[in-house]
Amino acid sequence: MLLEAASDDFEEPDLVRKLLRGLREVRMAKLRSGVDVLDAGGGKIAASREQQRKDRDREELENGYSGTADYDDDEMDMQ
């Protein structure tokens, strides 16, 4: 913004523009790499939750719990 309005106040406005552009590119590259890391980590979190669910289901089957109950708490009489 300063370079647009008052470029004559800088000794080397073209050099300042070049340096600012370089900084912006480096920041964007870091941002993109950070987002890639977060995206990759999110898949691992979901995968571990899926694995936990599978392990829990397998343990319940091994212990004789099928997951299908004959009762429903909502149908219980509260007198």
N, C-alpha and C positions, 0 to 999 in steps of 0.2 A: 504494500500500500504506500509506504514512504517512497519507494523507488518510482512509483507511477506519478506521485504528486510533486516530489522534490528530488528527482534524480541528480540535478545539478549540485545538490548539497553534498553528495558523496564524491570522493576523489576518483574512485574507479567503479562506477555503477554497474558496468558489465561484469566485472569480477565479483561484485557482491551478488548479483543475480545468479551467476554461475554457482557460487558457493551455497546460496540458499536452495537452489535447485538440487544440488548434491545432497544437502542435508535432508531435504524432503524425500528424495529417493531412498536414502538409507533408512529413514524412519518408516517409510511404507514397506520396505523389504523386511524390516524387523516385525512390523505389524502382521504382514502376511505369514511369516514363519511362525509367529506366536499363535495365529489362528489355526494353522496347520497342526501344530502340536495339540491344541485344544480339541480339534476335530478328531484326531487320532485317539486321544485319551477318552473321549466320549464313547467311542465304539468299544473300547476295552471295558469301560464301566458297565455298559449294557450287556456285554458278553459275560462278564462275571456274574451279573444278576441272573442271567439266563442259566448259567451253570449252577448257581446256588439253587434255583428253582428245581432244576433237574435232579440235583443231589437230594433235596428235601423230598421230592416225589418218590425217588427210588428208596429212600430210607423208610418212608411211610408204607410203601408196598411191602418191604422186607419185614416190617413190624406188624403187618396185618391190618393196617389202616388203609381202606380203599378210597377214602375221601368222599364217599357217598353216605351220608347219615340218613337214618329213617325218621328223624325228628327235625322240627323247625322251631327255633326260639320264638319266632313271631306268633306261632300258633299256641303257645303255652298259655294256659288259663292263669290269670292273676286275680285271685279272690281276696 
